[in-house]
Amino acid sequence: MTQPHTNTLPSSMPLDAAMPIPAHWHAKAQANGFHITRRCKDRARVVLQCQTCGQEHDKRHSVVVGSTPLCPHCVTARWEADAAAAGLSWLGRDPQDPRRGRYRAPCGHEVSRQFGLIKRIAAGICALRCETCQRAKEEAEATAAGWTLLGPAHEHGVTYRRYRHDCGHEQEIAPVNMRTERVTCAGCGVCWSASPSFIYCMRFELPGLPPLVKLGFSRNPESRMNWQLLRTPDLSEQAQPSGQILRSIQIRTGHLALYLEKRMHAALRRSHPGSVVPAEHYGPWLKVKSEIYIADLEPVILDMLERLDTGTPAPD
């Protein structure tokens, strides 16, 4: 009598999953830091347990035997640690690019960055710049200068942006020039010589030096002081240079402001010949080589500006 065929394996377990695992598969897995715990339903795949984190994942047996498998849980843990070291929150891999991750920046915006860049940020080699915040910053800088940010430049590359002037003219300009307002509209032709300007008096407090004053002219004295005059100090220095605008008088054109400023400098040099400070004294802190005076001349310069403001002729 023929005995009925019996199967000692559960009916839900495919025969392939019960096949023995070759010894050389175990040896290769052990050499790479894993244990093979079992086969998967797919005969081509096995389940690996990481000897480092203890978690499991499945891999094709060809990867186990012929390559160096990586534990996805350990890799993700390293990405999370890099993100934390860089001051970011890990959100997961970027579905559009396997070389990138998604992160929450300190500003609250979500950004996508390459894993290598996050390591450099964590090491202090570079910094993260949020595109959303950068766009808002550039829009504000453009508005302050009388322009509207439109978007990326079409002709001058990534270091330029496209803007529209209040007159309607569109132009590609470097953001650094927009930030410092060193911009001339090619449409309406308003340039420094034709647009209103200011004659100013500034006081500077520089490390290791007594206060100094400067007489000059600019379309934007604030931008002139912060972006064109003060040098960026070494971050290791404890004492930092600082500047203050004491007074500024608006002049109807830059051409007239230049003329009046030159006359005032000539008068100061004639009446106070020893008041000019040599450039080598303030060179490490200021980006100019002239027009800097000792602080004793501050009331004299302010008096000249007062006369200019009230229309009283200044002494030559």
C-alpha positions as CSV (number, residue, x, y, z in Angstrom):
1,M,0.0,0.0,0.0
2,T,1.4,3.3,-1.0
3,Q,2.0,5.7,1.8
4,P,0.6,9.2,1.4
5,H,3.2,11.8,0.7
6,T,3.8,13.9,3.8
7,N,5.7,17.3,4.1
8,T,7.3,18.1,7.4
9,L,7.6,21.8,6.5
10,P,4.8,24.2,7.1
11,S,2.7,24.7,4.0
12,S,3.4,28.4,4.1
13,M,7.2,27.9,3.9
14,P,8.5,27.4,0.3
15,L,11.0,24.6,-0.2
16,D,13.6,27.1,-1.3
17,A,13.6,28.8,2.1
18,A,14.4,25.5,3.8
19,M,17.4,24.7,1.6
20,P,20.6,24.5,3.5
21,I,22.9,27.5,3.3
22,P,26.4,26.7,1.9
23,A,29.3,27.0,4.4
24,H,31.2,29.4,2.2
25,W,28.3,31.8,2.3
26,H,28.5,31.8,6.1
27,A,32.2,32.4,6.0
28,K,32.0,35.3,3.7
29,A,29.2,36.9,5.7
30,Q,31.2,36.5,8.9
31,A,34.3,38.1,7.3
32,N,32.2,41.1,6.5
33,G,30.6,41.5,9.9
34,F,27.3,39.6,9.5
35,H,25.5,36.4,10.4
36,I,23.3,34.6,7.9
37,T,20.2,33.8,9.9
38,R,18.0,32.3,7.2
39,R,17.0,32.3,3.6
40,C,14.2,34.5,2.3
41,K,11.3,33.3,0.2
42,D,13.3,34.3,-2.8
43,R,16.0,31.7,-3.1
44,A,18.4,34.4,-4.3
45,R,18.3,36.3,-1.1
46,V,19.3,35.7,2.5
47,V,18.7,37.5,5.8
48,L,21.8,39.1,7.4
49,Q,22.2,40.1,11.0
50,C,24.7,42.9,11.6
51,Q,27.3,42.1,14.2
52,T,27.5,45.8,15.1
53,C,23.9,46.9,15.6
54,G,22.2,43.5,15.7
55,Q,19.5,44.5,13.2
56,E,18.6,42.4,10.2
57,H,18.2,43.1,6.5
58,D,18.1,40.9,3.4
59,K,20.7,40.8,0.6
60,R,21.2,38.8,-2.6
61,H,23.5,35.9,-1.9
62,S,25.7,37.1,-4.8
63,V,26.4,40.3,-2.9
64,V,27.3,38.3,0.2
65,V,29.7,36.0,-1.6
66,G,31.2,38.4,-4.2
67,S,31.0,41.9,-2.7
68,T,31.2,43.8,0.6
69,P,27.6,44.3,1.9
70,L,26.8,47.3,4.1
71,C,24.3,47.4,6.9
72,P,21.6,50.0,5.9
73,H,20.8,50.5,9.6
74,C,24.4,51.4,10.4
75,V,24.6,53.7,7.4
76,T,21.5,55.5,8.3
77,A,22.7,55.9,11.9
78,R,25.9,57.5,10.5
79,W,23.9,59.9,8.3
80,E,21.8,60.8,11.4
81,A,24.9,61.4,13.5
82,D,26.5,63.6,10.7
83,A,23.2,65.6,10.5
84,A,23.2,66.2,14.3
85,A,26.9,67.2,14.3
86,A,26.1,69.7,11.5
87,G,23.1,71.1,13.5
88,L,20.5,69.6,11.3
89,S,17.6,67.1,11.7
90,W,17.7,64.0,9.6
91,L,14.4,63.5,7.6
92,G,15.4,60.6,5.3
93,R,17.0,59.9,1.9
94,D,16.1,62.1,-1.0
95,P,13.9,60.0,-3.3
96,Q,15.1,61.9,-6.3
97,D,18.9,61.4,-5.7
98,P,20.4,58.4,-3.8
99,R,23.5,60.5,-3.1
100,R,21.5,63.0,-1.1
101,G,19.5,63.2,2.1
102,R,16.7,65.4,3.3
103,Y,17.3,67.6,6.3
104,R,15.5,70.1,8.5
105,A,17.7,73.3,8.8
106,P,17.8,75.4,12.0
107,C,15.7,78.0,10.3
108,G,12.9,75.3,9.9
109,H,13.1,74.9,6.2
110,E,13.7,71.5,4.5
111,V,16.8,71.1,2.4
112,S,18.4,68.4,0.2
113,R,22.2,68.0,0.4
114,Q,24.8,65.4,-0.6
115,F,26.1,63.3,2.3
116,G,29.7,64.4,1.8
117,L,28.7,68.0,2.1
118,I,27.0,67.3,5.5
119,K,30.3,65.8,6.7
120,R,32.2,68.9,5.7
121,I,29.6,71.1,7.5
122,A,29.9,68.9,10.6
123,A,33.7,69.3,10.4
124,G,33.4,73.1,10.2
125,I,34.9,73.3,6.7
126,C,31.9,75.0,5.2
127,A,28.4,76.1,6.3
128,L,24.8,75.4,5.2
129,R,22.9,78.0,3.2
130,C,19.2,77.6,3.1
131,E,17.8,78.4,-0.4
132,T,14.5,79.7,1.0
133,C,16.2,82.1,3.5
134,Q,18.8,83.2,0.9
135,R,16.0,84.0,-1.5
136,A,14.2,86.1,1.1
137,K,17.5,87.9,2.0
138,E,18.2,88.7,-1.7
139,E,14.6,90.0,-2.2
140,A,15.0,92.3,0.8
141,E,18.3,93.6,-0.5
142,A,16.9,94.3,-3.9
143,T,13.9,96.1,-2.5
144,A,16.1,98.3,-0.4
145,A,18.1,99.3,-3.5
146,G,14.9,100.0,-5.6
147,W,14.9,96.7,-7.5
148,T,12.8,93.5,-7.6
149,L,14.4,90.1,-7.7
150,L,13.1,88.0,-10.6
151,G,15.1,84.9,-10.4
152,P,18.3,83.2,-11.7
153,A,20.4,84.9,-14.4
154,H,20.1,83.6,-18.0
155,E,23.4,84.9,-19.4
156,H,25.9,85.5,-16.6
157,G,25.8,82.2,-14.7
158,V,25.1,81.2,-11.0
159,T,26.9,84.2,-9.5
160,Y,24.3,86.6,-10.9
161,R,20.6,87.2,-10.5
162,R,18.0,88.8,-12.7
163,Y,16.4,92.0,-11.3
164,R,13.8,94.6,-12.4
165,H,14.5,98.2,-11.6
166,D,11.7,100.6,-10.5
167,C,11.8,102.1,-14.0
168,G,10.8,98.7,-15.5
169,H,14.2,97.8,-16.9
170,E,15.4,94.2,-16.3
171,Q,19.1,93.5,-15.7
172,E,21.5,90.8,-14.5
173,I,23.5,91.9,-11.4
174,A,25.8,90.2,-8.9
175,P,24.0,89.9,-5.5
176,V,27.1,91.3,-3.8
177,N,26.7,94.5,-5.8
178,M,23.0,94.7,-5.0
179,R,23.7,94.1,-1.3
180,T,26.2,97.0,-1.3
181,E,24.0,99.1,-3.6
182,R,26.8,99.6,-6.1
183,V,24.4,99.3,-9.0
184,T,23.7,101.4,-12.1
185,C,20.5,100.9,-14.1
186,A,21.3,100.5,-17.8
187,G,17.7,101.5,-18.6
188,C,17.1,104.8,-17.0
189,G,20.8,105.7,-16.8
190,V,20.8,106.7,-13.2
191,C,24.4,106.4,-12.0
192,W,26.4,107.7,-9.1
193,S,27.2,111.0,-10.7
194,A,23.6,111.9,-11.5
195,S,21.8,110.4,-8.6
196,P,21.6,112.0,-5.1
197,S,24.5,111.5,-2.8
198,F,25.6,112.2,0.7
199,I,28.6,113.9,2.3
200,Y,29.3,112.2,5.7
201,C,31.4,112.2,8.8
202,M,32.3,108.8,10.3
203,R,34.0,107.9,13.5
204,F,36.0,104.6,13.7
205,E,37.0,102.7,16.8
206,L,39.9,100.5,15.8
207,P,41.8,98.0,18.1
208,G,44.9,99.6,19.6
209,L,44.3,103.1,18.1
210,P,42.6,106.3,19.4
211,P,39.3,107.2,17.6
212,L,39.6,108.3,14.0
213,V,37.2,110.3,11.8
214,K,36.6,110.2,8.1
215,L,35.1,112.8,5.7
216,G,33.7,111.4,2.5
217,F,30.8,111.1,0.1
218,S,28.6,108.1,-1.0
219,R,25.2,107.3,-2.4
220,N,24.7,105.0,0.6
221,P,26.9,105.9,3.6
222,E,25.7,102.9,5.6
223,S,26.7,100.5,2.8
224,R,29.9,102.4,2.3
225,M,30.9,101.9,6.0
226,N,29.9,98.3,6.4
227,W,30.8,96.8,3.1
228,Q,33.5,99.0,1.5
229,L,35.5,100.6,4.4
230,L,35.7,98.1,7.3
231,R,37.8,95.1,6.7
232,T,36.5,91.7,7.9
233,P,38.4,91.0,11.1
234,D,40.1,87.8,12.0
235,L,37.6,85.8,14.1
236,S,40.4,85.0,16.6
237,E,40.7,88.7,17.4
238,Q,38.9,89.6,20.6
239,A,38.8,93.3,19.8
240,Q,36.7,94.2,16.7
241,P,36.7,97.4,14.7
242,S,33.5,99.4,14.6
243,G,32.2,102.5,12.8
244,Q,29.5,105.1,13.3
245,I,28.0,107.7,11.0
246,L,28.0,110.9,12.9
247,R,26.3,113.1,10.3
248,S,25.4,112.9,6.6
249,I,24.1,115.7,4.4
250,Q,22.2,114.9,1.2
251,I,23.6,116.5,-2.0
252,R,21.5,116.6,-5.2
253,T,24.0,114.8,-7.4
254,G,27.1,112.7,-6.9
255,H,29.1,115.0,-9.1
256,L,28.4,118.0,-6.9
257,A,29.1,115.9,-3.8
258,L,32.5,115.0,-5.1
259,Y,33.3,118.6,-5.9
260,L,32.3,119.8,-2.4
261,E,34.1,117.0,-0.7
262,K,37.3,117.8,-2.4
263,R,37.1,121.4,-1.4
264,M,36.5,120.4,2.2
265,H,39.5,118.1,2.3
266,A,41.7,120.8,0.8
267,A,40.5,123.3,3.5
268,L,41.2,120.7,6.2
269,R,44.7,120.0,5.0
270,R,45.5,123.7,4.8
271,S,44.1,124.6,8.2
272,H,45.2,121.4,10.1
273,P,48.2,120.0,8.2
274,G,49.1,117.6,11.0
275,S,45.7,116.0,11.4
276,V,46.0,113.5,8.5
277,V,46.6,110.0,9.8
278,P,49.1,107.9,7.7
279,A,47.5,104.9,6.0
280,E,49.9,102.4,7.6
281,H,48.3,103.1,11.0
282,Y,44.8,101.9,10.1
283,G,45.6,99.7,7.1
284,P,44.8,96.4,8.8
285,W,41.3,97.6,9.6
286,L,40.2,100.0,6.8
287,K,40.2,99.6,3.1
288,V,41.2,103.2,2.3
289,K,44.5,105.0,2.1
290,S,43.5,108.6,2.7
291,E,40.8,111.0,4.1
292,I,41.3,109.7,7.7
293,Y,41.9,112.3,10.4
294,I,42.6,112.4,14.1
295,A,39.5,112.6,16.4
296,D,40.4,116.2,17.3
297,L,39.0,117.2,13.9
298,E,35.6,115.7,14.5
299,P,34.0,119.1,15.7
300,V,35.6,120.9,12.8
301,I,34.2,118.5,10.2
302,L,30.8,118.5,11.9
303,D,30.8,122.3,11.8
304,M,31.6,122.2,8.0
305,L,28.6,119.8,7.5
306,E,26.4,122.0,9.5
307,R,27.3,125.0,7.3
308,L,26.7,122.9,4.2
309,D,23.3,121.9,5.5
310,T,22.2,125.4,6.2
311,G,23.7,126.9,3.1
312,T,26.3,129.0,5.0
313,P,29.5,129.2,3.0
314,A,32.2,127.1,4.6
315,P,35.6,128.8,5.1
316,D,38.2,127.8,2.4
